[in-house]
Amino acid sequence: MTRTIVIGGGIGGLATAALLAREGHQVLLLEQNSRVGGRAGTVTRAGFRFDTGPSWYLMPSVFEHFFALLGTSAREQLDLRTLDPGYRVFTEPGADTRPNCVEVPYGSDHVVTLFEELEPGSSAKLRRYLRSAKYTSDMAERTFLYNPFTSWRSLLTARVLRGLPRLTTLLTTTLQRFVERRFAHPVLRQILEYPAIFLGTDPRTAPAIYHLMSTLDLDEGVQYPMGGFWGLVERFEELARAQGVEIVTEAEVTKILTRREESGLHASGVRWRDASGTERVEHANVVVSAADLHHTETALLPAEARSYDEHWWQHRESGPGAVLVLLGVRGELPQLSHHSLFFTSDWNANFDAIFGAEPELPDPASLYVCKPSATDSAVAPPGSENLFVLVPIPADVSYGSGGIDGAGDPAIEAVADRAIAHIANWAQIPDLADRIITRETIGPNDFAHDYHSWRGGMLGPSHILRQSAMFRAQNASPRVSGLYYAGATTAPGVGVPMCLISAELVLKRIRGDRTAGPTAPIAPIAPRNQATATEPSHSGVTEGGQA
């Protein structure tokens, strides 16, 4: 039986551990924090339960496929609710004659009607745009997302060759230009360009192939898993344990161990520190790091084993950082939908502040507000609302950390104050600040401290062309056999669905599977006896053992 260690209990780590355990590996997952979930975290305060990470349930087919690999289904695991409207878009009051609030409804026919109302003559163009997005999304899923890129033959399919002219155009045109050639209304342009932020990049530099994102919210619609994304994490944890994965929290990995063989370096285990501070060594045949790739390569590996050293990272572009503001608010807020987007009128200036040569905190800032209490009464006390506010900013730890009730670093709290004021003004909630019961902020330095996030970014490397698909850091170490990578900072990229796919790519690498599409589910191997997180049964030795 293959002894496997997974570093990091985020979505990518839990998913990889579950798949490998089902494959027959004996899996130990080590998580440095007191809970699993990684960036998909949770905070409970004053009767409110906040998700502190992902909040959009998109790409349902990816979730369904992952659950099928574990012998179950989304229907069995989740209580999904379709949101209608999918979200609201607010624009700066008085910027021009645009409507202050636009509701994006559920269903492509209703979305087409909305576009036609705002820009007469745009309905036919939107239908063509969505057909193109659907076609591109299907191609991406069959050819690129699940592809380990270990064989160029996987790209030489009839479908890809037939679509090569279109694909070339989509790769050499920016998303912003692609949209603006088709639509004139500024709000409609923003609705079609904002998904670039989900990919950690600027629509002015994101390749137009990412217009495929529009089929996810405008065509398929937006769903919400009851219990939020923390509930989703709990399901992934339970599924991993059911496969026999041993999960140990408060277990900080300090080094990935290697041994030299005739063929080169091979992963042999990890050194880690438990909750009591005791140093341990754990041996393994396979090591999977689902931690931040920069941290893995520059801190956990010795110099001779690094494929992506600091020099390599100096030539990479980070996605944005973020200020997260968790607000418990007294009374109802009907002005806000489950998802609300607040877009500044000077779209380009906002992106210059975040991604430009001289980054700064944007003011005013485009921002996102999630009000899960609109759908899930369990996340807030009766008669109150739960607000999660995300303000994209440059990825820079020097802006500092957040805190409770205004106790964070000044720059972070100032961003939070401005965001609350903008929401109050743009959504016409003049007493919003006075109704706040509890407030907590999270800043870039928190991401760096809690998740070893490169530059304090909230997502990872951005999805510009040279950091996408086969050009992104892949799921196996080029220098160390037996060492694999999962999670948002490696292929295929950022977001919960991509983390699930990254787990499958690790499985493919270990199997030697070079195919491009999703793998077929297999019958499970009987799991080993489960161990609890509080009473782990370790096969390693204390510090001083030989690796």
C-alpha positions as CSV (number, residue, x, y, z in Angstrom):
1,M,0.0,0.0,0.0
2,T,1.3,3.4,-1.0
3,R,2.0,5.7,2.0
4,T,1.0,9.2,1.0
5,I,1.2,12.5,2.9
6,V,-0.9,15.5,1.8
7,I,0.2,18.9,3.1
8,G,-2.7,21.3,3.6
9,G,-6.3,20.7,4.3
10,G,-7.9,23.3,1.9
11,I,-10.3,22.2,-0.8
12,G,-7.5,20.9,-3.0
13,G,-5.9,19.0,-0.1
14,L,-9.1,17.4,1.1
15,A,-10.1,16.5,-2.5
16,T,-6.7,15.0,-3.3
17,A,-6.6,13.0,-0.1
18,A,-10.1,11.6,-0.7
19,L,-9.3,10.5,-4.3
20,L,-6.0,8.9,-3.4
21,A,-7.4,7.1,-0.4
22,R,-10.2,5.7,-2.7
23,E,-7.4,4.6,-5.1
24,G,-5.9,2.6,-2.3
25,H,-3.3,4.9,-0.8
26,Q,-2.8,5.1,3.0
27,V,-3.2,8.9,3.4
28,L,-2.2,11.2,6.2
29,L,-3.3,14.9,5.8
30,L,-1.5,17.5,7.8
31,E,-3.1,20.9,8.3
32,Q,-1.3,23.7,10.1
33,N,-4.4,25.5,11.3
34,S,-7.0,24.3,13.8
35,R,-9.5,23.6,11.1
36,V,-9.5,22.3,7.6
37,G,-10.8,24.3,4.6
38,G,-8.0,26.7,3.9
39,R,-9.2,29.9,2.4
40,A,-12.8,28.5,2.5
41,G,-12.9,29.3,6.2
42,T,-15.5,30.3,8.7
43,V,-15.9,32.8,11.6
44,T,-18.7,32.7,14.2
45,R,-19.4,35.9,16.1
46,A,-22.4,37.3,18.0
47,G,-24.7,34.7,16.5
48,F,-23.6,35.2,12.9
49,R,-21.7,32.5,11.0
50,F,-19.6,33.9,8.2
51,D,-17.9,32.2,5.3
52,T,-14.5,33.8,4.8
53,G,-13.7,32.6,1.3
54,P,-15.6,31.4,-1.8
55,S,-19.3,32.1,-2.1
56,W,-20.3,31.6,-5.7
57,Y,-21.3,28.0,-6.6
58,L,-20.4,27.8,-10.3
59,M,-19.5,25.0,-12.7
60,P,-21.9,22.5,-11.1
61,S,-20.7,19.8,-13.6
62,V,-17.3,19.8,-12.0
63,F,-18.8,19.3,-8.5
64,E,-21.0,16.5,-9.8
65,H,-18.1,14.7,-11.5
66,F,-15.9,15.0,-8.4
67,F,-18.7,13.5,-6.2
68,A,-19.2,10.7,-8.7
69,L,-15.5,9.8,-8.4
70,L,-16.2,9.2,-4.7
71,G,-19.3,7.1,-5.4
72,T,-21.8,9.8,-4.5
73,S,-23.6,12.8,-6.1
74,A,-24.3,16.5,-5.5
75,R,-27.9,15.6,-4.8
76,E,-26.9,13.2,-2.0
77,Q,-24.3,15.6,-0.5
78,L,-25.8,19.1,-0.9
79,D,-28.9,21.1,-0.7
80,L,-28.6,23.5,-3.6
81,R,-30.8,26.5,-4.1
82,T,-31.0,28.3,-7.4
83,L,-30.8,32.1,-7.0
84,D,-33.2,34.4,-8.8
85,P,-32.1,37.0,-9.4
86,G,-28.6,35.6,-9.8
87,Y,-27.2,38.9,-8.6
88,R,-27.6,42.7,-8.6
89,V,-25.3,45.3,-10.1
90,F,-25.0,48.7,-8.5
91,T,-23.3,51.6,-10.2
92,E,-22.1,54.9,-8.8
93,P,-25.0,57.4,-8.3
94,G,-24.9,60.3,-10.7
95,A,-22.1,59.0,-12.8
96,D,-24.3,59.2,-15.9
97,T,-27.8,58.3,-17.0
98,R,-27.4,54.6,-16.4
99,P,-29.8,52.8,-14.0
100,N,-28.4,52.7,-10.5
101,C,-29.3,49.0,-10.0
102,V,-29.6,46.2,-12.5
103,E,-30.9,42.8,-11.6
104,V,-29.5,39.9,-13.5
105,P,-32.2,37.3,-13.6
106,Y,-32.0,33.5,-13.7
107,G,-32.3,31.9,-17.1
108,S,-30.7,32.9,-20.4
109,D,-34.0,34.0,-22.0
110,H,-34.5,36.5,-19.2
111,V,-30.9,37.7,-19.4
112,V,-31.4,38.3,-23.1
113,T,-34.5,40.3,-22.4
114,L,-32.5,42.4,-19.9
115,F,-29.7,43.1,-22.4
116,E,-32.3,44.1,-25.0
117,E,-33.9,46.6,-22.6
118,L,-30.6,48.2,-21.8
119,E,-29.2,48.1,-25.3
120,P,-31.8,47.7,-28.1
121,G,-30.5,45.3,-30.7
122,S,-28.2,43.4,-28.3
123,S,-30.3,40.3,-27.8
124,A,-29.1,38.5,-31.0
125,K,-25.5,39.5,-30.2
126,L,-25.8,38.1,-26.6
127,R,-27.3,34.8,-27.9
128,R,-24.3,34.4,-30.2
129,Y,-21.9,35.4,-27.3
130,L,-23.5,32.8,-25.0
131,R,-23.3,30.1,-27.7
132,S,-19.6,30.9,-28.1
133,A,-19.1,30.8,-24.3
134,K,-20.8,27.4,-24.1
135,Y,-18.8,26.0,-27.0
136,T,-15.6,27.3,-25.4
137,S,-16.5,26.0,-22.0
138,D,-17.2,22.5,-23.4
139,M,-13.9,22.6,-25.2
140,A,-12.0,23.7,-22.1
141,E,-13.5,21.0,-20.0
142,R,-12.8,18.2,-22.6
143,T,-9.4,19.4,-23.7
144,F,-7.7,21.7,-21.2
145,L,-9.0,21.7,-17.6
146,Y,-8.5,18.0,-16.9
147,N,-5.4,17.6,-19.1
148,P,-2.1,16.8,-17.3
149,F,-0.3,18.0,-20.4
150,T,2.1,15.1,-20.3
151,S,1.4,14.3,-24.0
152,W,1.0,16.8,-26.8
153,R,-1.2,14.2,-28.6
154,S,-3.9,15.0,-26.1
155,L,-4.3,18.4,-27.8
156,L,-4.3,17.1,-31.4
157,T,-7.9,16.1,-31.5
158,A,-10.3,16.8,-34.4
159,R,-12.3,19.1,-32.2
160,V,-9.3,21.3,-31.3
161,L,-7.9,21.3,-34.9
162,R,-11.3,22.3,-36.3
163,G,-11.6,25.1,-33.7
164,L,-8.0,26.3,-34.1
165,P,-8.8,29.5,-35.9
166,R,-11.4,30.5,-33.3
167,L,-9.1,29.4,-30.5
168,T,-6.3,31.5,-31.9
169,T,-8.5,34.5,-31.9
170,L,-9.7,33.9,-28.3
171,L,-6.1,33.5,-27.1
172,T,-4.7,36.6,-28.9
173,T,-7.6,39.0,-28.0
174,T,-8.2,40.4,-24.6
175,L,-11.5,39.8,-22.9
176,Q,-12.2,43.5,-22.7
177,R,-11.7,44.1,-26.4
178,F,-13.7,41.0,-27.2
179,V,-16.7,42.3,-25.2
180,E,-16.4,45.9,-26.3
181,R,-16.5,44.9,-30.0
182,R,-19.9,43.5,-29.4
183,F,-21.6,45.6,-26.7
184,A,-21.8,49.4,-26.1
185,H,-23.7,49.7,-22.8
186,P,-21.2,50.3,-20.0
187,V,-23.1,48.1,-17.4
188,L,-23.5,45.3,-19.9
189,R,-19.8,45.4,-20.7
190,Q,-19.0,45.3,-17.0
191,I,-21.3,42.3,-16.5
192,L,-19.4,40.4,-19.2
193,E,-16.0,41.5,-18.0
194,Y,-16.1,41.1,-14.3
195,P,-15.7,37.3,-14.3
196,A,-12.0,38.0,-15.0
197,I,-11.7,38.9,-11.3
198,F,-12.8,35.4,-10.4
199,L,-9.6,34.4,-12.3
200,G,-7.5,36.9,-10.4
201,T,-6.8,39.1,-13.4
202,D,-7.6,42.3,-15.3
203,P,-10.1,42.0,-18.2
204,R,-7.7,44.2,-20.2
205,T,-5.1,41.4,-20.1
206,A,-7.1,38.2,-19.6
207,P,-7.4,36.3,-22.9
208,A,-10.9,36.3,-24.4
209,I,-11.1,32.5,-24.1
210,Y,-12.3,33.3,-20.6
211,H,-15.6,34.7,-21.9
212,L,-16.6,31.1,-21.3
213,M,-17.2,32.3,-17.7
214,S,-20.4,34.0,-18.9
215,T,-22.1,30.7,-19.6
216,L,-21.7,29.9,-15.9
217,D,-23.7,32.7,-14.4
218,L,-25.8,34.0,-17.4
219,D,-26.7,30.7,-18.9
220,E,-26.5,28.0,-16.2
221,G,-27.4,30.3,-13.4
222,V,-26.0,30.7,-9.9
223,Q,-26.7,28.3,-7.0
224,Y,-26.1,28.3,-3.3
225,P,-25.3,25.3,-1.1
226,M,-27.3,25.5,2.1
227,G,-24.8,25.9,5.0
228,G,-22.6,27.9,2.8
229,F,-19.1,26.9,1.5
230,W,-18.2,26.0,5.1
231,G,-20.9,23.3,4.8
232,L,-19.3,22.2,1.6
233,V,-15.9,21.9,3.4
234,E,-17.6,19.8,6.0
235,R,-18.9,17.5,3.3
236,F,-15.5,17.1,1.7
237,E,-13.9,16.4,5.1
238,E,-16.5,13.7,5.9
239,L,-16.0,12.1,2.4
240,A,-12.2,12.1,2.9
241,R,-12.6,10.4,6.4
242,A,-15.0,7.9,4.9
243,Q,-12.3,6.9,2.5
244,G,-9.9,6.3,5.4
245,V,-7.9,9.5,5.3
246,E,-6.3,10.4,8.6
247,I,-6.5,14.2,9.2
248,V,-4.3,15.9,11.8
249,T,-4.9,19.6,12.4
250,E,-2.4,22.0,14.1
251,A,0.3,20.1,12.3
252,E,2.7,22.5,10.6
253,V,4.9,20.9,8.0
254,T,8.4,22.5,8.1
255,K,10.2,20.6,5.5
256,I,9.6,18.2,2.6
257,L,12.2,15.4,2.8
258,T,13.9,13.9,-0.2
259,R,16.4,11.2,-0.9
260,R,18.8,10.8,-3.8
261,E,18.4,7.7,-6.0
262,E,20.1,6.8,-9.3
263,S,17.3,8.4,-11.2
264,G,17.5,11.6,-9.2
265,L,15.7,13.1,-6.2
266,H,12.6,11.4,-4.7
267,A,10.2,12.6,-2.1
268,S,10.6,10.5,1.1
269,G,8.3,12.3,3.7
270,V,8.0,15.4,5.7
271,R,9.2,17.0,8.9
272,W,6.4,18.6,10.9
273,R,5.6,20.1,14.3
274,D,2.5,19.0,16.2
275,A,0.2,21.1,18.5
276,S,2.5,20.5,21.5
277,G,5.6,21.8,19.6
278,T,7.1,18.3,19.2
279,E,9.0,17.8,16.0
280,R,8.2,14.7,14.0
281,V,9.3,13.0,10.9
282,E,6.8,11.1,8.7
283,H,8.0,8.8,5.9
284,A,6.1,8.4,2.7
285,N,6.3,7.1,-0.9
286,V,4.3,10.1,-2.2
287,V,4.0,13.7,-1.0
288,V,1.3,16.0,-2.3
289,S,1.6,19.7,-1.3
290,A,-1.7,21.5,-1.5
291,A,-0.1,24.4,0.3
292,D,0.7,27.7,-1.6
293,L,3.1,26.7,-4.3
294,H,5.5,29.6,-3.5
295,H,5.7,28.5,0.1
296,T,6.2,24.9,-0.9
297,E,9.0,25.6,-3.3
298,T,10.9,28.4,-1.5
299,A,10.4,27.3,2.2
300,L,9.6,23.6,2.4
301,L,12.1,22.3,-0.2
302,P,15.9,22.4,-0.1
303,A,17.5,24.5,-2.8
304,E,18.6,21.5,-4.9
305,A,15.0,20.3,-5.1
306,R,13.4,23.6,-6.2
307,S,11.8,24.0,-9.6
308,Y,10.3,27.4,-9.0
309,D,12.8,29.5,-7.0
310,E,12.5,33.2,-6.0
311,H,13.9,34.3,-9.4
312,W,11.0,32.4,-11.1
313,W,8.4,34.1,-9.0
314,Q,9.8,37.5,-9.7
315,H,8.6,37.0,-13.3
316,R,5.1,35.9,-12.3
317,E,2.0,38.1,-11.9
318,S,-0.1,37.7,-8.7
319,G,-3.8,37.9,-8.6
320,P,-5.3,40.7,-6.4
321,G,-5.2,40.9,-2.7
322,A,-8.3,41.7,-0.7
323,V,-9.8,43.3,2.3
324,L,-12.6,41.1,3.6
325,V,-15.2,42.8,5.8
326,L,-17.6,40.6,7.8
327,L,-20.6,42.5,9.1
328,G,-23.5,41.4,11.3
329,V,-26.3,44.0,10.7
330,R,-29.4,44.6,12.7
331,G,-32.7,44.6,10.7
332,E,-33.3,43.5,7.1
333,L,-31.6,44.8,4.0
334,P,-34.0,44.3,1.1
335,Q,-31.9,46.6,-1.1
336,L,-29.2,43.9,-1.4
337,S,-29.5,40.6,-3.2
338,H,-27.8,37.3,-2.2
339,H,-25.0,38.5,-4.5
340,S,-24.5,42.2,-5.2
341,L,-21.7,43.8,-7.3
342,F,-20.8,47.4,-7.0
343,F,-19.0,48.8,-10.0
344,T,-17.2,52.1,-10.3
345,S,-17.8,54.2,-13.4
346,D,-14.1,54.5,-14.1
347,W,-13.5,50.8,-14.6
348,N,-10.0,51.1,-16.0
349,A,-8.7,53.4,-13.2
350,N,-9.9,50.7,-10.7
351,F,-7.9,48.0,-12.5
352,D,-4.9,50.3,-12.8
353,A,-4.8,50.7,-9.0
354,I,-4.8,47.0,-8.5
355,F,-2.7,45.7,-11.4
356,G,-0.8,48.7,-12.6
357,A,2.9,49.6,-12.5
358,E,2.3,51.7,-9.4
359,P,-0.4,49.9,-7.4
360,E,-2.4,51.7,-4.7
361,L,-5.6,51.2,-2.7
362,P,-8.4,52.0,-5.1
363,D,-10.8,54.8,-4.1
364,P,-13.6,54.4,-5.0
365,A,-13.3,50.7,-5.3
366,S,-15.4,48.2,-7.1
367,L,-16.5,45.6,-4.6
368,Y,-18.6,42.5,-4.0
369,V,-21.2,41.9,-1.3
370,C,-22.7,38.5,-0.3
371,K,-25.8,38.4,1.8
372,P,-26.3,34.7,2.4
373,S,-29.0,35.4,5.0
374,A,-31.2,36.2,2.0
375,T,-31.3,32.4,1.3
376,D,-30.0,30.7,4.5
377,S,-31.6,31.8,7.8
378,A,-29.0,29.7,9.8
379,V,-26.2,32.2,9.1
380,A,-27.7,35.1,11.1
381,P,-30.0,35.7,14.1
382,P,-33.6,36.3,13.4
383,G,-34.3,39.8,12.1
384,S,-30.6,40.4,11.2
385,E,-28.4,40.2,8.0
386,N,-25.1,38.6,7.4
387,L,-22.8,40.5,5.0
388,F,-19.5,39.4,3.5
389,V,-17.8,42.3,1.7
390,L,-14.8,41.7,-0.6
391,V,-12.8,44.7,-1.8
392,P,-10.0,43.7,-4.3
393,I,-6.8,45.6,-3.7
394,P,-3.1,45.0,-4.7
395,A,-1.5,41.9,-3.3
396,D,0.8,43.5,-0.8
397,V,1.4,42.4,2.8
398,S,2.5,45.9,3.8
399,Y,-1.1,47.0,3.9
400,G,-1.4,44.9,7.1
401,S,-3.9,42.7,8.9
402,G,-7.5,43.1,9.8
403,G,-9.1,42.9,13.3
404,I,-12.3,42.8,15.3
405,D,-14.5,45.9,15.6
406,G,-12.1,48.3,14.0
407,A,-8.9,47.0,15.6
408,G,-7.1,46.1,12.4
409,D,-4.3,48.0,10.8
410,P,-5.3,51.6,9.7
411,A,-5.1,51.0,6.0
412,I,-7.3,47.9,6.2
413,E,-9.9,49.6,8.4
414,A,-10.0,52.7,6.2
415,V,-10.8,50.4,3.2
416,A,-13.5,48.8,5.2
417,D,-15.0,52.2,6.3
418,R,-15.1,53.4,2.7
419,A,-16.7,50.2,1.5
420,I,-19.4,50.5,4.1
421,A,-20.0,54.1,3.1
422,H,-20.2,53.2,-0.6
423,I,-22.7,50.4,0.0
424,A,-24.8,52.7,2.1
425,N,-24.7,55.4,-0.6
426,W,-25.0,53.3,-3.8
427,A,-27.7,50.9,-2.5
428,Q,-29.5,53.7,-0.6
429,I,-29.1,52.3,3.0
430,P,-28.2,55.6,4.8
431,D,-28.2,54.1,8.3
432,L,-26.1,51.0,7.4
433,A,-23.1,51.9,9.6
434,D,-25.3,52.6,12.6
435,R,-26.9,49.1,12.3
436,I,-23.7,47.1,12.4
437,I,-23.7,44.7,15.4
438,T,-20.4,43.1,14.8
439,R,-17.5,43.7,12.4
440,E,-14.3,41.8,11.5
441,T,-11.8,42.6,8.8
442,I,-9.2,40.4,7.1
443,G,-6.2,41.8,5.1
444,P,-3.4,40.6,2.9
445,N,-1.1,40.0,5.9
446,D,-3.7,37.6,7.3
447,F,-3.7,35.6,4.1
448,A,0.1,35.4,4.2
449,H,0.1,34.4,7.9
450,D,-2.8,31.9,7.8
451,Y,-2.2,30.3,4.4
452,H,1.4,31.3,3.5
453,S,-0.2,33.1,0.6
454,W,2.4,34.5,-1.9
455,R,2.4,38.3,-1.5
456,G,-0.7,38.1,0.6
457,G,-2.9,37.5,-2.5
458,M,-6.3,36.1,-2.0
459,L,-6.3,33.7,-5.0
460,G,-2.8,33.0,-6.4
461,P,-1.1,33.6,-9.7
462,S,-3.4,35.5,-12.1
463,H,-4.8,33.8,-15.3
464,I,-3.0,35.9,-17.9
465,L,-2.2,33.7,-20.9
466,R,1.4,32.8,-19.9
467,Q,0.0,31.6,-16.5
468,S,-2.9,29.5,-17.8
469,A,-3.4,25.9,-18.9
470,M,-0.1,24.2,-20.0
471,F,1.8,27.5,-19.2
472,R,0.8,27.3,-15.5
473,A,2.9,25.5,-12.9
474,Q,1.8,21.9,-13.3
475,N,0.8,19.2,-10.7
476,A,4.1,17.3,-10.5
477,S,7.5,18.6,-9.4
478,P,9.9,18.7,-12.4
479,R,12.8,17.8,-10.1
480,V,11.5,15.5,-7.4
481,S,9.8,12.3,-8.3
482,G,6.9,11.4,-6.0
483,L,6.2,15.1,-5.2
484,Y,2.9,16.5,-6.5
485,Y,1.0,19.8,-6.2
486,A,-2.7,20.6,-5.8
487,G,-4.8,23.6,-5.1
488,A,-5.4,27.1,-6.6
489,T,-1.7,28.0,-7.1
490,T,-1.1,25.2,-9.5
491,A,-2.9,23.9,-12.6
492,P,-5.6,24.3,-13.6
493,G,-6.1,27.4,-11.5
494,V,-8.1,29.4,-9.0
495,G,-11.5,28.7,-7.6
496,V,-13.1,25.7,-5.9
497,P,-14.0,23.8,-9.1
498,M,-10.4,24.2,-10.3
499,C,-9.1,22.9,-6.9
500,L,-11.2,19.8,-7.3
501,I,-9.8,19.3,-10.8
502,S,-6.3,19.8,-9.5
503,A,-6.9,16.8,-7.2
504,E,-7.9,14.7,-10.2
505,L,-4.8,15.8,-12.1
506,V,-2.6,14.6,-9.3
507,L,-4.4,11.2,-9.5
508,K,-3.8,11.2,-13.2
509,R,-0.1,11.9,-12.8
510,I,0.3,9.1,-10.3
511,R,-1.6,6.7,-12.5
512,G,0.3,7.7,-15.6
513,D,-3.0,8.7,-17.2
514,R,-2.3,11.1,-20.2
515,T,-5.9,11.6,-21.3
516,A,-7.4,15.1,-21.6
517,G,-10.9,14.7,-20.2
518,P,-12.4,13.8,-16.9
519,T,-11.6,10.3,-15.7
520,A,-14.3,7.6,-15.2
521,P,-15.3,6.7,-11.7
522,I,-13.9,3.4,-10.3
523,A,-15.0,1.0,-7.6
524,P,-13.5,1.9,-4.3
525,I,-10.8,-0.1,-2.5
526,A,-11.8,-0.9,1.1
527,P,-10.6,2.0,3.3
528,R,-8.4,1.5,6.3
529,N,-9.7,2.0,9.8
530,Q,-10.2,5.7,10.4
531,A,-8.2,7.7,12.9
532,T,-9.5,10.8,14.6
533,A,-7.9,14.3,14.4
534,T,-7.5,14.4,18.2
535,E,-5.9,11.0,18.6
536,P,-3.8,10.4,15.5
537,S,-1.8,7.2,15.0
538,H,1.5,8.3,13.5
539,S,4.0,6.0,11.8
540,G,6.7,8.6,12.0
541,V,9.3,9.2,14.6
542,T,10.3,12.2,16.7
543,E,12.9,14.7,15.6
544,G,16.2,12.9,15.3
545,G,14.9,10.1,13.2
546,Q,16.6,9.5,9.8
547,A,14.8,10.5,6.6
